[in-house]
Amino acid sequence: MIEHAKPGTGSALDHLECVKCQRIHDADKLQNVCPCGAPLVARYRLAQLRDCLPRAALAHRPSNMWRYRELLPVRRTDSIVSMQEGYTPLYDVPRLGAALGLGHLLLKDEGANPGGTFKARGAATGVSRAVELGATKVALGTNGNAGEAWAMYGARAGVETVVSMPVDAQQMTLKICAGCRAEVYLVRGLISDAGDFIRRGTQEHGWFDVSTLKEPYRLEGKKTMAYEIAEQLDWSVPDVIVFPTGGGIAIAAMYKAFCELRELGWISGSFPRLVAVQAEGCAPFAKAFREGRRDSDFCHGASTFANGLRVPKSFGDFMVLDAIYATKGSVVTVSDDEIRAGISQAAELEGVFLCPEAGAVVPGVRKLVDRGIIGSDELVVMMGTGNGLKYPDAVPMPEFPIVGG
């Protein structure tokens, strides 16, 4: 039995490990990155869990991501900051699949999360663990959705949140941040410039930097998408999972999750091939993948209306590329016009209104099938990372007839 201070969650968190130098760090100390500059990731006592936690034990747990509490980093139940995020629907989209040349296409609908985005998962674990370890003011650079999520969960936890994002960030995310009383700063530039502002603020004001991979625990929330997909498929895995990709950390997170599931004995066989879809105007992973490299170049002049895909350089790029290579995945690019058409096609055929980032997956899958990278008979999961209702300008307003007096 795994024991911690009561009331405990039963978390099997053991230590933090640097992904580059493999140095071990104390998991119960508030910290950012390894002294070598690389991200830290959480490691769990999986061998012990394998002996005492059968997957059948999950059957009667609440339908949210905390059903996997032993594999999440929060020690105490009263430290969990939650709005019932996770365990989002996974359902067939057969008409869309047929249009894309697939016999079996599933949508993981992350728009069902609080705030309409998968970013709620990382914010829930990140805020919970930061509060548990004593943080009082967190700060992050973002394109929008992550800032919104951290502002929401920060408000729920009573923790001050500082958010920096580009001046052209989606208006609804700005309104949500403001409504949650976050301290918001707009920068003229990209998410990389927003991150630079946060780094200066942490040095000058003592904020705790929770930007992507600058703390260890956001990754842990995102990995639960993989747990859910496996459980929802009766502990099997699809052939392919296709992600819209800006920073790409969800790919690294899900690969980590599949490794953990295998070590627990909950899944067997090959992992899903993890495939990234990038915007043509900002595709550093696509370039690195073509060149067979493990890291990416900074994408100068990055441009796409799908703001979440506009990440010119990911801090954890090598983790993302490693996951793609390890699973025999791929990277494909799509244009902004193709993204808009993808949003419309998903709505027309399935009644699903995707955010622009998720809309990129639709033409991405079409290209992958056309090029023979995905077979027509394979089981494919497309990640619907957010709800399109926050993006009223993503598709043009049609003209409607006006009737009556």
Secondary structure, DSSP 8 states (H G I E B T S, - for coil): ----SSSB----EEEEEETTT--EE-TTS---S-TTS--EEEEE-HHHHHHH--GGGGTTS-SSGGGGGGGSS--BGGG---SS-----EEE-HHHHHHTT-SEEEEEEGGGSGGGBTHHHHHHHHHHHHHHTT--EEEEE-SSHHHHHHHHHHHHHT-EEEEEEETT--HHHHHHHHHTT-EEEEESS-HHHHHHHHHHHHHHH--EE-STTSSSSHHHHHHHHHHHHHHHTTS---SEEEEE-SS-HHHHHHHHHHHHHHHHTS--S---EEEEEEETTB-HHHHHHHTT-SS----TT---S-GGG--SS-TTHHHHHHHHHHTT-EEEEE-HHHHHHHHHHHHHHHS--B-HHHHTHHHHHHHHHHTTSS-TTSEEEEEE-BBGGG-TTSS----------
